[in-house]
């Protein structure tokens, strides 16, 4: 008998999808540091999507009788080709579901969704290379040496590179992020409330002007990337719902790719 995929049509299946959504979105959080062009409109693999990027504004003008001079803004579009289509398949037989009290389908879907998100983010981060962005602006550091002072060094490097102060983000491998939690300056910043996210959840949302993101998805590359500072003008991301073809039982929105 041919295998057929699960069809999400009832309340139980919707609950499974909703349960899996939270870890999926949390893993994708570092993507928030970049401009995105996401849409439910279908597209085919190989299609080109334009992602708008707003550059730095021009200098202000002295008033000379009207406000029309220097009114333009630099809005660029970066072409992103949809050349990836990541997916994960989960299948549970009726016998497997009946043989255990554990909600097997829900557990498998949550795990698969999280792994899918890791794979998608990792694919995006393959665009972060020395060839595309230049050599590292700070000396190499081991995880044990990464602290608040090192973050200030990253901040200084961003200033020297004329990166706009607003909307800066810092994306860190988990080992560097973890050591940052133990830094004395960072730890003391939560003294007013011992149940603050830094103590209970292990979260540092903002530090030294950066939105901070922890990730397990930084790829192992020849550049030994372990983290990077980002600004929305530095990386464009696009995604579209893959155009269904014959014999599709279910379809999902997952083609995604980045371009430096």
C-alpha positions, 0 to 999 in steps of 0.5 A: 500500500503506498504511503500517504502524508498526514493531512492537517484537517482537525483540531488535534492537528492544528494544536500540534502545529501551534505547539511546534510554532513557538520553538520554531519562531524562537530559533528564527529570532536572529533573522529579525536583525536583517531586512526581510521580504516574506509573503504568502504569495507563491513562487518557484525555485529560482525566482528573484525577489527584491528586498528593500534596504534603506540606507543612511539619510543625507545630511540635513539642510539649512532652511532657505524658504521651503522644505523641498530641498534634500527631501529624497531618501536612499532606498535600495533593493537587493535581489535575492534568488530563491535557491533553497527549499528546506523541509522536514517530514514527520509521519506516525502510524496509527499503531505507533500512536496507540502503543504509547501514552506519549503524544508521539506526533506532537513531540516529533513535530516540535523537534522537527520544526526546531531542527528545520529552523536551525537549518534555515538560519544556518543556510542564511548565515553561510552568507557571512564570510570574510570574502563578502564582508572583510576580515574581522574587526576585532581579534579572535577570542575564545568563549571564556574570554568573551565578556562585557568589555569584549562587547564594548570592543565590538561596539567600538569596531562598529563605530569605526565602520560607521555602522548606524547606532540604531538597530544594531544587533549582536548574534552569538554562538551559544558558548559565547552567549553563555559566558556573557551571562556569567560576566560580572557587569551583566550579572549585576545588571539583574540585581533589582529582580532575581527572577529577571530573564538573565537569571531565570531564562538565560536571556540578555535582550539588549547590551551596550546598544545591541539587540542580542541573540543566541543561536546554535545555527552559526555554520562551521566555515573556514572563517571560524565564525562565532558571532557577528554584529549586524545592521539591517543594511547588511544582509537581505532575506527573502522567502516565498510559499513554494508554488504547489505542483501535481500530487501535493497533499500539503504545502508550506512556506519555506523557500528562503535564502540570503545574499550579502 
